[in-house]
Amino acid sequence: MTVADAYANPTLQRSWWARTAPLLCKANTLFHKAADLLTPVADFLARYWVAAAFFGSGLTKTVSGSFTLFGHSFGYPLSLLPTETTFTLFEYEYHVPLLPSALAAYLGTATELLLPVFLFLGLGTRYAALVLFVFNIVAVLSYPDLNDAGLAQHQVWGLLLLITLCHGPGKLSMDHLIDRLIRR
């Protein structure tokens, strides 16, 4: 093939890279668009994961029961009141610094039941993430018998809370909805 043939037929002179690069750029653009679409879902799943862990822990510390109104008995699954077992745990197992054990039991139970709801809904998300992040650190420091698996879980929760704190709640949140309504 001569130089004249190469100029006459431009497809012969294009290298493999010159033909492949535009396809790779299109694939990269498509990948980034897909990731941008999935980011709100990932933000929500991170919030949900941590909220479920803390809320579940809070449920184990509460009293459930029922009340009677107009002759009908109504059950409620939880209250913010810790069980006697919870008070005992805070007195003998958990060594929360600077707080009396009864106050720590009330505050810990309320924190684990209320803030995960805000985190899940994405309402006041960064504040809820900050308080739960500190709460998570206090939980690790207060329970010296925490095993390696438990420590690893707390590290994952701490990382997810830190990401939520720094990144924000994402588009699938009440904070985002409120922000959009205010900016109109």
Secondary structure, 3 states (H helix, E strand, C coil): CCHHHHHHCHHHHCCHHHHHHHHHHHHHHHHHHHHHHHHHHHHHHHHHHHHHHHHHHHHCCECCEEEEECCEEEEECCCCCECHHHHHHHHHCCCCCCCCHHHHHHHHHHHHHHHHHHHHHCCCHHHHHHHHHHHHHHHHHHCCCCCHHHHHHHHHHHHHHHHHHHHCCCCCCHHHHHHHHHHC
